[in-house]
Amino acid sequence: DFIRPTLLVGLFKPPEELSALVVMELLYYYALAHQDSFDVRWIKNGTVSDSLIAPMANYLQTDYRLNVLGGCRVGKIGLETDNETNKLRISTVEYTSNNGETTVVDDVDGVVLALGCKGMEAVVRSSPDLARLPVFSRAASLKGIDVISVRIWLDRIVPTRTPANVFSRFEELRGAGGTFFMLDQFQGEDNRDLWGGEEPQGSVLACDFYNAGALLSLSDDDIVRILMKELLPSAVPKFADAEVVDSWVGKYAGSVSWFSAGSYDK
């Protein structure tokens, strides 16, 4: 009753599909070393984009003369052999801007691949030079986990015992792990930001499903209905009295890294 839901929301897969080493590490960290720690932190005003990413980008551009190309996607990375050291080095980087224009940069000192499994697969697939190197071809073979993210705005405040909660042992999850966070409780006095600057009407929830392949094919309305009619009232009965003012559903197939058995070697 404890291990399976913990792993579904901590490592996003049931125990039989995970690396034993990573499972032991997570259980030690959460269940033994930090039982009394509260690890959920939510940004108190604005969004992550305008409160964290945009100021950081401005700082790097102003103080370090970096050119941040927002909305661009890296395609092909080319390698060449250095004549002096006889070692491989980056020669070109090809990227596509949000208007569809492709640009090739040929004066490259280095590249940092801060990518998820889908991004790594796409870049290596487009880069034959990288694919020849086992370290990249193995990394590109890592599989991802399906995730669904839901935001729900309600017409009334629904009190809960804690602002961060985990769904467990519900048939409606269809094998997924689930969490729901009460954003209005996290943000407190800044609730107007949750309502686009307007007067708050009620609770605002962030609900996430991991290992959500069996839910991914459902319509957005069906996912919201399962939450409002089945899952949330089963956890907190007062949710049954609330009506949905607005909702948003994001579906991300294969977007989260899967720490499967043997993945350490990749």
BELJO-V121707 format. One record per pair of residues at least 12 apart in sequence whose C-alpha atoms are under 10 Angstrom apart, sorted by the first residue. I is the first residue (numbers start at 1). GAP is how many residues later the second one is. If there is no record, write none. Layout:
BEGIN
I/GAP + I/GAP
END
This chain:
BEGIN
1/167 + 1/168 + 2/29 + 2/166 + 3/12 + 3/20 + 3/24 + 3/28 + 4/12 + 4/164 + 4/165 + 4/173 + 5/161 + 5/162 + 5/163 + 5/164 + 5/170 + 5/171 + 5/172 + 5/173 + 5/174 + 6/20 + 6/21 + 6/24 + 6/25 + 6/160 + 6/161 + 6/162 + 6/171 + 6/172 + 7/16 + 7/19 + 7/20 + 7/170 + 8/158 + 8/159 + 8/160 + 8/167 + 8/168 + 8/169 + 8/170 + 8/171 + 8/201 + 8/202 + 8/203 + 9/157 + 9/158 + 9/159 + 9/167 + 9/168 + 9/169 + 9/170 + 9/199 + 9/200 + 9/201 + 9/202 + 10/13 + 10/16 + 10/17 + 10/20 + 10/167 + 10/200 + 11/12 + 11/15 + 11/134 + 11/166 + 11/199 + 11/200 + 11/245 + 11/246 + 11/247 + 11/248 + 11/249 + 12/132 + 12/133 + 12/134 + 12/135 + 12/164 + 12/165 + 12/166 + 12/197 + 12/198 + 12/199 + 12/200 + 12/244 + 12/245 + 12/246 + 12/247 + 13/132 + 13/133 + 13/162 + 13/163 + 13/164 + 13/197 + 13/198 + 13/199 + 13/245 + 13/246 + 13/247 + 14/161 + 14/162 + 14/163 + 14/197 + 15/245 + 16/244 + 16/245 + 17/241 + 17/242 + 17/243 + 17/244 + 18/240 + 18/241 + 18/242 + 18/243 + 18/244 + 18/245 + 19/239 + 19/240 + 19/241 + 19/242 + 19/243 + 19/244 + 19/245 + 20/239 + 20/240 + 20/241 + 20/242 + 21/238 + 21/239 + 21/240 + 21/241 + 21/243 + 22/237 + 22/238 + 22/239 + 22/241 + 22/242 + 23/236 + 38/126 + 39/125 + 40/123 + 40/124 + 40/141 + 40/146 + 41/123 + 41/145 + 42/139 + 42/141 + 42/144 + 42/145 + 43/140 + 43/143 + 43/144 + 44/139 + 44/140 + 44/142 + 44/143 + 44/144 + 44/145 + 44/146 + 44/147 + 44/149 + 44/150 + 45/142 + 45/143 + 45/144 + 45/145 + 45/146 + 45/147 + 45/148 + 45/149 + 46/144 + 46/146 + 46/147 + 46/148 + 46/150 + 47/146 + 47/147 + 57/12 + 57/13 + 69/26 + 69/28 + 69/29 + 70/27 + 70/28 + 71/25 + 71/26 + 71/27 + 71/28 + 72/23 + 72/24 + 72/25 + 72/26 + 72/27 + 72/28 + 72/29 + 72/30 + 73/21 + 73/22 + 73/23 + 73/24 + 73/25 + 73/27 + 73/29 + 73/46 + 73/50 + 74/19 + 74/20 + 74/21 + 74/22 + 74/23 + 74/28 + 74/29 + 74/30 + 74/39 + 74/45 + 74/48 + 74/49 + 74/52 + 75/18 + 75/19 + 75/20 + 75/21 + 75/27 + 75/28 + 75/29 + 75/44 + 75/47 + 75/48 + 75/49 + 75/50 + 75/51 + 75/52 + 76/16 + 76/17 + 76/18 + 76/19 + 76/20 + 76/28 + 76/46 + 76/47 + 76/48 + 76/49 + 76/50 + 76/51 + 76/52 + 76/53 + 76/54 + 77/13 + 77/14 + 77/15 + 77/16 + 77/17 + 77/18 + 77/27 + 77/28 + 77/34 + 77/46 + 77/47 + 77/49 + 77/50 + 77/51 + 77/52 + 77/53 + 78/12 + 78/13 + 78/14 + 78/15 + 78/16 + 78/28 + 78/48 + 78/49 + 78/50 + 78/51 + 78/52 + 79/12 + 79/13 + 79/14 + 79/48 + 79/49 + 79/50 + 79/51 + 80/12 + 80/49 + 88/41 + 89/19 + 89/20 + 89/21 + 89/22 + 90/16 + 90/17 + 90/18 + 90/19 + 90/20 + 90/21 + 90/39 + 90/40 + 91/14 + 91/15 + 91/16 + 91/17 + 91/18 + 91/19 + 92/12 + 92/13 + 92/14 + 92/15 + 92/16 + 92/17 + 92/18 + 92/19 + 93/12 + 93/13 + 93/14 + 93/15 + 93/17 + 93/18 + 93/34 + 94/12 + 94/32 + 94/33 + 116/23 + 116/24 + 116/26 + 116/27 + 116/28 + 116/138 + 116/139 + 116/140 + 116/141 + 117/22 + 117/23 + 117/24 + 117/25 + 117/26 + 117/27 + 117/28 + 117/137 + 117/138 + 117/139 + 117/140 + 117/141 + 118/22 + 118/23 + 118/24 + 118/25 + 118/26 + 118/135 + 118/136 + 118/137 + 118/138 + 118/139 + 119/21 + 119/136 + 120/16 + 120/17 + 120/19 + 120/20 + 120/21 + 120/22 + 121/15 + 121/16 + 121/17 + 121/18 + 121/19 + 121/20 + 121/21 + 121/22 + 122/18 + 123/13 + 123/17 + 124/12 + 124/13 + 124/14 + 124/15 + 124/16 + 124/17 + 125/12 + 125/15 + 134/132 + 135/130 + 135/131 + 136/130 + 137/129 + 138/125 + 138/127 + 138/128 + 139/124 + 139/125 + 139/126 + 139/127 + 140/126 + 141/122 + 141/125 + 142/115 + 142/116 + 142/117 + 142/118 + 142/121 + 142/124 + 143/111 + 143/112 + 143/113 + 143/114 + 143/115 + 143/116 + 143/117 + 143/120 + 144/67 + 144/108 + 144/109 + 144/110 + 144/111 + 144/112 + 144/113 + 144/114 + 144/115 + 144/116 + 145/65 + 145/66 + 145/67 + 145/68 + 145/107 + 145/108 + 145/109 + 145/110 + 145/111 + 145/112 + 145/113 + 145/114 + 146/30 + 146/63 + 146/64 + 146/65 + 146/66 + 146/67 + 146/68 + 146/69 + 146/70 + 146/105 + 146/106 + 146/107 + 146/108 + 146/109 + 146/110 + 146/111 + 146/112 + 147/29 + 147/30 + 147/31 + 147/61 + 147/62 + 147/63 + 147/64 + 147/65 + 147/66 + 147/68 + 147/69 + 147/103 + 147/104 + 147/105 + 147/106 + 147/107 + 147/108 + 147/109 + 148/28 + 148/30 + 148/59 + 148/60 + 148/61 + 148/62 + 148/63 + 148/64 + 148/65 + 148/67 + 148/68 + 148/75 + 148/101 + 148/102 + 148/103 + 148/104 + 148/105 + 148/107 + 149/29 + 149/30 + 149/31 + 149/57 + 149/58 + 149/59 + 149/60 + 149/61 + 149/99 + 149/100 + 149/101 + 149/102 + 149/103 + 150/30 + 150/55 + 150/56 + 150/57 + 150/58 + 150/59 + 150/70 + 150/73 + 150/74 + 150/77 + 150/97 + 150/98 + 150/99 + 150/100 + 150/101 + 151/29 + 151/30 + 151/32 + 151/53 + 151/54 + 151/55 + 151/56 + 151/57 + 151/73 + 151/95 + 151/96 + 151/97 + 151/98 + 151/99 + 152/30 + 152/31 + 152/51 + 152/52 + 152/53 + 152/54 + 152/55 + 152/72 + 152/75 + 152/76 + 152/91 + 152/92 + 152/93 + 152/94 + 152/95 + 152/96 + 152/97 + 153/30 + 153/31 + 153/41 + 153/42 + 153/47 + 153/48 + 153/49 + 153/50 + 153/51 + 153/52 + 153/53 + 153/89 + 153/90 + 153/91 + 153/92 + 153/93 + 153/94 + 153/95 + 154/46 + 154/47 + 154/48 + 154/49 + 154/50 + 154/51 + 154/85 + 154/88 + 154/89 + 154/90 + 154/91 + 154/92 + 154/93 + 155/45 + 155/46 + 155/47 + 155/48 + 155/49 + 155/86 + 155/87 + 155/88 + 155/89 + 155/90 + 155/91 + 156/44 + 156/45 + 156/46 + 156/47 + 156/48 + 156/83 + 156/85 + 156/86 + 156/87 + 156/88 + 156/89 + 157/27 + 157/28 + 157/43 + 157/44 + 157/45 + 157/46 + 157/47 + 157/81 + 157/82 + 157/85 + 158/24 + 158/26 + 158/44 + 158/45 + 158/46 + 158/78 + 158/79 + 158/80 + 158/81 + 158/82 + 158/83 + 158/84 + 159/23 + 159/26 + 159/44 + 159/77 + 159/79 + 159/80 + 160/21 + 160/22 + 160/25 + 160/75 + 160/76 + 160/77 + 160/78 + 160/79 + 161/75 + 162/19 + 162/20 + 162/23 + 163/17 + 163/18 + 163/19 + 163/20 + 163/21 + 163/22 + 163/23 + 163/42 + 164/15 + 164/16 + 164/17 + 164/18 + 164/19 + 164/21 + 164/22 + 164/42 + 165/13 + 165/14 + 165/15 + 165/16 + 165/17 + 165/42 + 165/70 + 166/12 + 166/13 + 166/14 + 166/15 + 166/41 + 166/42 + 166/69 + 167/12 + 167/13 + 167/40 + 167/41 + 167/42 + 167/64 + 167/65 + 167/67 + 167/68 + 168/63 + 168/67 + 170/60 + 170/61 + 170/64 + 170/65 + 171/59 + 171/60 + 172/43 + 172/51 + 172/54 + 172/55 + 172/58 + 172/59 + 173/36 + 173/37 + 173/38 + 173/39 + 173/41 + 173/42 + 173/53 + 173/54 + 173/57 + 173/58 + 174/37 + 174/38 + 174/39 + 174/40 + 174/41 + 175/34 + 175/35 + 175/36 + 175/37 + 175/38 + 175/39 + 175/40 + 176/32 + 176/33 + 176/34 + 176/35 + 176/36 + 176/37 + 176/38 + 176/39 + 177/31 + 177/32 + 177/33 + 177/34 + 177/35 + 178/29 + 178/30 + 178/31 + 178/32 + 178/33 + 178/34 + 178/53 + 179/27 + 179/28 + 179/29 + 179/30 + 179/31 + 180/25 + 180/26 + 180/27 + 180/28 + 180/29 + 180/47 + 180/51 + 180/52 + 181/23 + 181/24 + 181/25 + 181/26 + 181/27 + 182/21 + 182/22 + 182/23 + 182/24 + 182/25 + 183/20 + 183/21 + 183/22 + 183/23 + 184/16 + 184/18 + 184/19 + 184/20 + 184/21 + 184/22 + 185/18 + 185/19 + 185/20 + 191/12 + 191/13 + 201/44 + 202/40 + 202/41 + 202/42 + 202/43 + 203/36 + 203/39 + 203/41 + 204/40 + 204/41 + 204/42 + 204/43 + 205/42 + 206/41 + 206/42 + 207/17 + 207/20 + 207/25 + 207/42 + 208/41 + 208/42 + 209/42 + 210/42 + 210/46 + 211/42 + 211/43 + 211/45 + 211/47 + 212/39 + 212/40 + 212/41 + 212/42 + 213/38 + 213/39 + 213/40 + 213/41 + 215/36 + 216/34 + 216/35 + 216/36 + 216/37 + 217/34 + 219/30 + 220/27 + 220/28 + 220/29 + 220/30 + 220/31 + 221/26 + 221/27 + 221/28 + 223/26 + 224/20 + 224/23 + 224/24 + 224/25 + 225/19 + 227/12 + 228/12 + 228/13 + 228/14 + 228/15 + 228/16
END
